[in-house]
Every structure is written in C-alpha cells, then in structure tokens.
Amino acid sequence: MSTVLIIGMGDMGERLASRLAEGGRVRRLVLAGRSPETVAAIAATVASAADCLVEPAQVDAARSDEVAELLTRKRPDLVVQCAAVRGPWAMAGRRDAAATAVAGAGLALRLPYQLSVLLAVMRATRDAGYAGPVANLSFPDVTGPILARLGLAPTLGLGNAAMIQLRVRAALRASAPDTETPLIRVIAHHSQVAAVMQADEPADPADRSRVHLGEHGRREDGLAYQAPPLAPGPRYNHVTAAGALPVLHALLPGASRLRWSTSSPGGLPGGYPVRIESGAVSLDLPPGVEQADAIAFNELQARGDGVERIDGDGTVHFISATREAVADLAPGLAEPLPVADLERRARLLDEVLA
C-alpha cells in the first residue's frame, strides 16, 4: 500500500482524493492546499467516507521551498498536481466583454494561471530529489511540452485524451451492449475535447480526434462524437476524474500493467495511447503510426487552444486569432509569453478580468 500526495484542493483535487481513498490501493493520502480550513474539511470528509488514512497539509504550492519541504517530510510514492492560480472554469457563467474575449482567445492565453504553480511544483521535485512519478492536471497538453523544454516535465498529464477514450467506450457500449469493448487508442489534443463532449463532429476529417480500435488499430474517428452530448461546464470533471483514476492506480508501486490514453507522456504535446508498467510510461501507438506524425498532429491541433509554437526556452507564441481577440483589452496581453513573465502576465489578466 502506498502514499499519494495531492496538491491543490479544488473540485478536481477533492474528486481524485475521494476516488483514490475508495479504491483500496492507497494506504495514506496527503491532501495539500493553501487554506488550512478547506484542506482540513476535505480531509475529514474523505477519511469519514473511506477506509484510508488521510492527512491534511498546508502548503502554498506557488512556493517551491514549501513544496520541497513537504515532499521531504511526507515521502510520497506518487504526486498528483491539481493546483492552479485560477481553474479553467473560473469564468463559467460570465458574459461580460472582457471574459468573452479572453475565453474566445483560447485557453493558452490563460497559461499564466495554469503554468506558474506547476512550474513551482516541478522545481520542488528537483530540489527535494523526489524521483517518483508526477501526474499533472493543469492544462497538461500545453504545460507539459513547455516544461519539457526546461527539463522539468511531469511524468504525464491527466484528462483530455482519457476523456475522449471514455466517450468512445460509451458510444461502443450503447451500440453493442453485449460485445466486449476492444482496445481503444486515442491521439488527440485538449483543443478537441469540447467538440467530443458536445458530440459536435468537425466537418474536416483532419480536425477529428484520431481513434484506433483493436490491436491492429482500425481507424474509427467518428466514434468520438457519438456519445450523448454534454453542455460545457464543471460537469466535465466527472469524466476527467474517471479517466484519471486508472492512470493514477497504474503509477502506484506494484500496480498491474495498464494500456490507456492520456495527456503529455514525458512532456509530449497533446495526448497519446500509453503503456504503464512497473512505474515506466511508454507510448503504445497503433501499428503504422509514427511517433513524429502523432506529435505533428497534436502540435497542429494546439492552434485550437491558441498556441502557434513553443520555443526551445519554453516561450509560447500565440496564433493571430488569439492576439486579435484581446487586442482591445490590454497592450501585450497576447505577446509571446516567456516563462520568466508568468507572474506579471497573470496580474495583467487579473486586471483585465476584474
């Protein structure tokens, strides 16, 4: 039995804590967040609902020194990073001009909210000498490749490709309830998740998520869009958590091998099918699919989130549509984003959205 540290006690952190506690494979959960009252309440709730030791821990995840000290003190077997300055649903329900423009610009514009805490956590793992796996929930399809440029990539990301895999499974189950579900392998980017969740199949086949069935990898991209539609909102977190749980279990010591689809293994852009075995994560691409082609597909799909390219030093360049969407809000809001400018750009976003 093992120890799992979850950093960030927002909605997803609490969902994953509850699922891990109930799974019977975790002996000890350490739940860490900035608010001691919130963390204590969540820890007490999770401990009351499952047979698992649950410990609250106060930490400012934006401070690498605090996270490094926590890692040294708790010695987890797995770190699950869920913390962000602002979550992706922080603007849900807003219809004002600033929020509409920022949302329309693509999620990459809000990278300062998603990347800064993750960067601090990954620096802390390096400083503390932590050698175990890190599973990242903060916009992994884009933050993973940025941190890979810095030698700080998490082991893998959670959600997105896994969510699409579950949607394909639901479509297969509905069409053939008495048939065993085949192996499903997904190559897809975060930018494609919304269309899948809303069952809105792109007209251009090149923009569809790539779905491969069975060992031979038969292409059935349309299956990604055949499950019942779900309107955008925090309800998606149910599917995110369901897709993440098998990955987290597979990363634990002594776990069985898993074949699954998930985001940013080793810092790659977008999501891929993987094998997780004995703590090692490797790509599980279908026959005839080259890694370079899968990466190129996901790099192209990153434009749907507003990413033009990522430089060797981690600087993010935004597509012209993103720059145009917020051109009237604040000078420099969509200029190239160096890692060193994350805090200043987050403050600028705060001012625009205030």
Beta strands, then each sheet from edge to edge (+ up, - down):
strand 1: 2-7
strand 2: 26-33
strand 3: 53-58
strand 4: 78-81
strand 5: 134-136
strand 6: 156-157
strand 7: 184-187
strand 8: 210-213
strand 9: 218-219
strand 10: 258-263
strand 11: 271-277
strand 12: 280-283
strand 13: 307-310
strand 14: 316-318
sheet 1: 3+ 2+ 1+ 4+ 5+ 6+
sheet 2: 7+ 8- 9+
sheet 3: 10+ 11- 12+
sheet 4: 13+ 14-
end
